[in-house]
């Protein structure tokens, strides 16, 4: 599709500027965000350790006074005698539902640049940049021209949803790039009837599978799409079927690991099977539809902000635009109509909703699980806008331009709100996160903890405070030395410890139910 008129030129120029802005934002404030528990788990496994091994190392230090640097080094420095195999082994033992590709890249990055949170977040941000050209390619292949690709890249670059996960020590940014690129390669292969393109598609699918298990439903749907698209031309279907089979066979070793530990994986993700009221389910699903374009730091599983009319208006308008764009292309049998069939169903969102309706869980409400669906909505809207910009009637062209400006302003506003904040709705556990951020503002001389407690939460705290802060691990007796500094931070203290310290210190819990207490020496 060629650029048509001043409105299309304006949108193309603005889209390029949005790409520059969005790329730059990915590298801002990387060290200021709370290092939440999933990121800590990534660090643990990337250096080749497991959580039980961390617990053993902590228990060996009971009764000793160290510094928080000791805890940091546990997850920032791999064993010098170790290897990449340790990372794979750690995932197999501790977190088998996470395939190893991102973790192996992180292991190599740690060896070269170190494993501090800001360093690993820089890696994630760099990997997420691969998604920008991949999304452009996908938009261009889906709708047959550069304009939808440029629009799609611009809207994607300033998407608050993708920015949040691009700055986290998780595999989601890399996975987004691979899902977009593999889908674009499939569309290109179907357009050109090229086996070389199908080989590229197979390779990208293998990489995607080894990045996230959630690539399995995407691959399955792409296979079903090929069977439907070439039902009357088996000669063209067989190469696609072989490509999918090749990707599946390549992933079979890790799939076997997953299937052999399926019950344990289900227990680890039992939170997504917890029931939720139909009203909150519907409201959270409705909220998630807007997250790719607009984010107001609204947590999941809570009522929508009906008391904020401006926010509610935006939360209504964005799903309306998505529905209009989807309706325009779902019935289209041209190449532009292929995208929804590949990605919407392939993302597993509808299947997850069906699973939730039958089991009472909340699988479809975890935003990153449906990442391919949100990507599909963005690409469809780009096609919808490019069609409007290419229309013969000037009113339609400028209406599409205004719609683009509305979505761009939503993304820029959300990004500007998110970047300076240390916490967002993705920070978990939220109570501990708020307490840790408060602790960063205090002058803490020593942290007192128990090695038998949750090591992941303690490691998250350690990454948020200065390395030189003293750390005292109490032994099983809970005895406390008579000489302690004036300001203490207690991590989940027992009643006996609080009673013992209460004679010399004023104790206050930073955030109710956070398990973090500040103890200040009494005057005199």
HUCORWO-V420280 format. One record per backbone hydrogen bond with DSSP energy under -1.0 kcal/mol. NH is the residue of the N-H (numbers start at 0). CO is the residue of the C=O. E is the energy in kcal/mol with one decimal. If there is no record, write none. Layout:
NH | CO | E
NH | CO | E
This chain:
8 | 4 | -1.8
9 | 5 | -2.7
10 | 6 | -2.3
11 | 7 | -2.4
12 | 8 | -2.5
13 | 9 | -2.6
14 | 10 | -2.4
15 | 11 | -1.9
16 | 12 | -2.0
17 | 13 | -2.4
18 | 14 | -2.0
19 | 15 | -1.9
20 | 16 | -2.5
21 | 17 | -3.2
22 | 18 | -2.5
23 | 19 | -2.1
24 | 20 | -2.2
25 | 21 | -1.1
26 | 23 | -1.6
27 | 24 | -1.6
31 | 28 | -1.1
33 | 421 | -2.4
35 | 33 | -1.4
36 | 427 | -1.7
39 | 35 | -1.9
40 | 36 | -2.4
41 | 37 | -1.8
42 | 38 | -2.2
43 | 39 | -2.6
44 | 40 | -2.3
45 | 41 | -2.6
46 | 42 | -1.7
47 | 44 | -1.2
48 | 43 | -2.3
53 | 49 | -2.1
54 | 50 | -2.3
55 | 51 | -2.0
56 | 52 | -2.1
57 | 53 | -2.2
58 | 54 | -2.4
59 | 55 | -1.5
60 | 57 | -1.6
61 | 58 | -1.4
62 | 472 | -2.6
63 | 60 | -2.0
65 | 470 | -3.9
67 | 468 | -2.4
68 | 466 | -1.8
69 | 66 | -1.6
71 | 67 | -2.3
72 | 68 | -2.5
73 | 69 | -1.1
74 | 71 | -1.1
75 | 71 | -1.2
76 | 72 | -1.6
81 | 78 | -2.4
85 | 82 | -1.3
87 | 83 | -1.6
88 | 84 | -2.7
89 | 85 | -2.5
90 | 86 | -1.9
91 | 87 | -2.4
92 | 88 | -2.3
93 | 89 | -2.4
94 | 90 | -1.9
97 | 94 | -1.9
100 | 209 | -2.3
103 | 99 | -2.5
104 | 100 | -2.1
105 | 101 | -2.6
106 | 102 | -2.2
107 | 103 | -2.1
108 | 104 | -2.2
109 | 105 | -2.7
110 | 106 | -1.9
111 | 107 | -1.2
112 | 108 | -3.8
113 | 109 | -1.8
119 | 115 | -2.3
120 | 116 | -2.6
121 | 117 | -1.6
122 | 118 | -1.7
123 | 119 | -2.2
124 | 120 | -2.5
125 | 121 | -2.4
126 | 122 | -2.6
127 | 123 | -2.3
129 | 126 | -1.3
130 | 127 | -1.5
131 | 128 | -1.1
133 | 129 | -1.4
134 | 130 | -2.9
135 | 131 | -2.0
136 | 132 | -2.6
137 | 133 | -2.3
138 | 134 | -2.8
139 | 135 | -2.4
140 | 136 | -2.7
141 | 137 | -2.6
142 | 138 | -1.7
143 | 139 | -1.6
149 | 145 | -2.6
150 | 146 | -2.6
151 | 147 | -2.4
152 | 148 | -2.3
153 | 149 | -2.3
154 | 150 | -2.6
155 | 151 | -2.3
156 | 152 | -2.3
157 | 153 | -1.3
158 | 155 | -1.3
162 | 158 | -2.2
163 | 159 | -2.4
164 | 160 | -1.6
165 | 161 | -1.6
166 | 162 | -1.1
169 | 167 | -2.6
174 | 170 | -2.6
175 | 171 | -2.5
176 | 172 | -1.6
177 | 173 | -2.1
178 | 174 | -2.7
179 | 175 | -2.4
180 | 176 | -2.5
181 | 177 | -2.7
182 | 178 | -2.0
183 | 179 | -2.3
184 | 180 | -2.6
185 | 181 | -2.0
186 | 182 | -2.3
187 | 183 | -2.4
188 | 184 | -2.4
189 | 185 | -2.4
190 | 186 | -2.0
191 | 187 | -2.5
192 | 188 | -1.6
197 | 193 | -1.5
198 | 194 | -2.1
199 | 195 | -1.9
200 | 196 | -2.4
201 | 197 | -2.6
202 | 198 | -2.2
203 | 199 | -2.4
204 | 200 | -2.3
205 | 201 | -2.1
206 | 202 | -2.2
207 | 203 | -2.3
208 | 204 | -2.5
209 | 205 | -2.1
210 | 207 | -1.2
211 | 207 | -2.1
214 | 211 | -1.6
215 | 212 | -2.1
218 | 214 | -2.8
219 | 215 | -2.6
220 | 216 | -2.3
221 | 217 | -2.4
222 | 218 | -2.0
223 | 219 | -2.2
224 | 220 | -2.9
225 | 221 | -2.2
226 | 222 | -2.3
227 | 223 | -2.3
228 | 224 | -3.3
229 | 225 | -2.0
230 | 227 | -1.1
232 | 229 | -1.1
235 | 232 | -1.5
236 | 232 | -1.1
237 | 233 | -2.1
240 | 236 | -2.6
241 | 237 | -2.6
242 | 238 | -2.0
243 | 239 | -2.4
244 | 240 | -2.4
245 | 241 | -2.5
246 | 242 | -2.1
247 | 243 | -2.5
248 | 244 | -2.7
249 | 245 | -2.3
250 | 246 | -1.4
254 | 250 | -2.4
255 | 251 | -2.4
256 | 252 | -1.4
257 | 253 | -2.3
258 | 254 | -2.8
259 | 255 | -2.2
261 | 258 | -1.1
264 | 260 | -2.3
265 | 261 | -2.3
266 | 262 | -2.0
267 | 263 | -2.2
268 | 264 | -1.5
269 | 266 | -1.4
271 | 268 | -1.3
272 | 269 | -1.4
273 | 270 | -1.2
280 | 276 | -2.5
281 | 277 | -2.5
282 | 278 | -2.1
283 | 279 | -2.5
284 | 280 | -2.4
285 | 281 | -2.2
286 | 282 | -2.3
287 | 283 | -2.4
288 | 284 | -1.2
289 | 286 | -1.4
292 | 289 | -2.0
293 | 289 | -2.9
305 | 303 | -2.4
307 | 304 | -2.1
311 | 307 | -2.4
312 | 308 | -2.4
313 | 309 | -1.8
314 | 310 | -2.6
315 | 311 | -1.3
316 | 312 | -2.5
317 | 313 | -2.3
319 | 315 | -1.6
320 | 316 | -2.4
321 | 317 | -2.3
322 | 318 | -2.6
323 | 319 | -2.3
324 | 320 | -2.6
325 | 321 | -2.5
326 | 322 | -2.7
327 | 323 | -1.8
328 | 324 | -1.2
329 | 325 | -2.4
331 | 328 | -1.3
336 | 333 | -1.2
337 | 334 | -1.5
341 | 337 | -1.9
342 | 338 | -2.7
343 | 339 | -1.4
346 | 342 | -2.1
347 | 344 | -1.6
351 | 347 | -2.8
352 | 348 | -2.4
353 | 349 | -2.3
354 | 350 | -2.4
355 | 351 | -2.5
356 | 352 | -2.3
357 | 353 | -1.5
358 | 354 | -2.3
359 | 355 | -2.7
361 | 271 | -3.5
364 | 361 | -1.3
365 | 362 | -1.1
368 | 365 | -1.5
370 | 367 | -1.3
373 | 369 | -1.9
374 | 370 | -2.3
375 | 371 | -2.1
376 | 372 | -2.2
377 | 373 | -1.9
378 | 374 | -2.2
379 | 375 | -2.7
380 | 376 | -2.4
381 | 377 | -1.9
382 | 378 | -2.1
383 | 379 | -2.6
384 | 380 | -2.8
385 | 381 | -2.4
386 | 382 | -2.0
387 | 383 | -1.9
388 | 384 | -2.7
389 | 385 | -1.2
390 | 387 | -1.2
396 | 392 | -1.7
397 | 393 | -2.5
398 | 394 | -1.9
399 | 395 | -2.2
400 | 396 | -1.9
401 | 397 | -2.3
402 | 398 | -2.1
403 | 399 | -2.3
404 | 400 | -2.4
405 | 401 | -2.3
406 | 402 | -2.1
407 | 403 | -2.6
408 | 404 | -2.7
409 | 405 | -2.0
410 | 406 | -2.2
411 | 407 | -2.7
412 | 408 | -2.7
413 | 409 | -2.3
414 | 410 | -2.4
415 | 411 | -2.6
416 | 412 | -1.7
417 | 413 | -2.3
418 | 414 | -2.5
420 | 417 | -1.5
426 | 423 | -2.0
432 | 428 | -2.5
433 | 429 | -2.2
434 | 430 | -2.0
435 | 431 | -2.7
436 | 432 | -2.1
437 | 433 | -1.8
438 | 434 | -2.3
439 | 435 | -1.7
440 | 437 | -1.1
441 | 438 | -1.4
443 | 441 | -1.1
444 | 486 | -1.6
445 | 486 | -1.2
446 | 469 | -2.7
447 | 488 | -2.6
448 | 471 | -2.4
452 | 449 | -2.0
457 | 453 | -1.5
458 | 454 | -2.4
459 | 455 | -2.1
460 | 456 | -2.0
461 | 457 | -2.4
462 | 458 | -1.9
463 | 460 | -1.4
468 | 465 | -1.4
469 | 444 | -1.4
470 | 65 | -2.7
471 | 446 | -3.0
472 | 63 | -2.2
473 | 448 | -2.4
477 | 474 | -1.5
487 | 518 | -2.9
488 | 445 | -2.5
489 | 516 | -3.3
490 | 447 | -2.7
491 | 514 | -4.5
497 | 493 | -2.3
498 | 494 | -2.3
499 | 495 | -2.3
500 | 496 | -2.7
501 | 497 | -1.5
503 | 500 | -1.4
504 | 500 | -2.6
505 | 519 | -3.2
507 | 517 | -2.0
509 | 515 | -2.3
513 | 510 | -2.1
516 | 489 | -2.5
517 | 507 | -3.0
518 | 487 | -2.8
519 | 505 | -2.1
520 | 485 | -2.3
521 | 503 | -2.8
